Amino acid sequence: MGLSKTIWTNPSEIIRIKKPDHPVLVFAPTVLQATARRFLRGFPGLVTYAVKSNPDEIVIENLLAAGVRGFDVASPYEIDLIRRLAPGAALHYHNPVRGRDEIAHAVAAGVKVWSVDSASELDKLIAMVPADGVEIAVRFKLPVAGAAYNFGAKFGATAELAAQLLRRVADAGFIPSLTFHPGTQCTDPMAWDAYIRTAASISAAAGVAVARLNVGGGFPNHRTKGRAPVLEDIFALIDRVATEAFGDARPALVCEPGRGLVGDAFTHITRVKSLRDGEHVFLNDGIYGGLAEMPLVGTIDRIEVYSPDGQRRTGAPVDRVVFGPTCDSVDRLPGHLALPADMAEGDFVAFLGMGAYSAATNTRFNGFGALEIVTALALQG
Ligand SMILES: *Cc1c(COP(=O)(O)O)cnc(C)c1O
């Protein structure tokens, strides 16, 4: 139709010219690269990217362009993806539970860094992975508040078990390390404080000096109105507490952000299919599509509404119930969204800070979810 541009100016231009009837994720490479440089400059250690948060090749390519050289991968598919796009990059296989065929695949691909949180999975690694020059990080957990939901519910050994596993890792001739994930969208930096100090006590209890400490993902992106989370404050706390907790035995640090790196590099444009009887809003995307995370992590309230000619709606905010397009009744955003009173059918609702766990978990349930990714200079206006 001759309507596509390689790089758009901003969401308003996309809306005015394309009037997209399907959901559109708008990607700003400049924003992603700037965030990556903040991590590379500010984090006191190695920065790896958690591929699952957004595995799109355009994201990986831009992270490489910014200088990211390490990746947290969780499956043979992700291993092969990164090997193809970045043959020399470090791969950290930090899914602590793997099938034997998956382990064999990763060994053949040259993976040198693994994590583990149980005796049974460590048995598998000891049996199948040659120890020489290979690092195994024991993943532990704490009952800590601060994140959007509890990551310790699925993975992580107790501190006591972690000390036993660490001892076995060292005895088996692997390079011993520790790792944790404080929980995604972790807006309370004190979670890192507690985890890092516990890591030091696990190391002491095991009598094993750890080569590296991976402080996880969990770095927040800007999801709610007001001040954006300040990554540098978290970096400074991690740096200070690592020295306080470990002293002279301070291990090298690693982080593996997903959301904190990619979240703010995308805006998600949805369209109002109906304002049913002037009350309920039906969007063309919902919890089975790009908005899958809203019920888990909480609704994003950084929202801009545009008329089809690309003008911002500025009416007074009205709290509305918002539904997705499928016929499933759970397809609803949690609570209410404050949307401008002058909003109308056919308008566009743009959610900011939507780069993580959006495209990655989109489904075609009920025939919806024809998500398109486009590139723009700016994510607002
Ligand atoms: C998902 C995941 C991450 C990334 O988490 P974010 O909260 O998106 O930063 C990092 N490490 C591991 C092991 C993960 O599973």
The ligand as a MOL file (V3000), in Angstrom:
LIG
                    3D

  0  0  0     0  0            999 V3000
M  V30 BEGIN CTAB
M  V30 COUNTS 15 15 0 0 0
M  V30 BEGIN ATOM
M  V30 1 C 13.7240 -13.8130 33.5250 0
M  V30 2 C 15.0770 -13.8800 34.0910 0
M  V30 3 C 15.8550 -12.7160 34.1420 0
M  V30 4 C 15.3420 -11.3570 33.7300 0
M  V30 5 O 14.4590 -10.8640 34.6780 0
M  V30 6 P 13.9430 -9.3390 34.5860 0
M  V30 7 O 13.0830 -9.1970 35.7730 0
M  V30 8 O 13.2160 -9.2120 33.2900 0
M  V30 9 O 15.1470 -8.4690 34.6290 0
M  V30 10 C 17.1410 -12.8300 34.6250 0
M  V30 11 N 17.6230 -14.0240 35.0370 0
M  V30 12 C 16.9190 -15.1640 34.9970 0
M  V30 13 C 17.5340 -16.4230 35.4620 0
M  V30 14 C 15.6150 -15.1250 34.5290 0
M  V30 15 O 14.8960 -16.2510 34.5000 0
M  V30 END ATOM
M  V30 BEGIN BOND
M  V30 1 1 1 2
M  V30 2 1 2 3
M  V30 3 2 2 14
M  V30 4 1 3 4
M  V30 5 2 3 10
M  V30 6 1 4 5
M  V30 7 1 5 6
M  V30 8 2 6 7
M  V30 9 1 6 8
M  V30 10 1 6 9
M  V30 11 1 10 11
M  V30 12 2 11 12
M  V30 13 1 12 13
M  V30 14 1 12 14
M  V30 15 1 14 15
M  V30 END BOND
M  V30 END CTAB
M  END
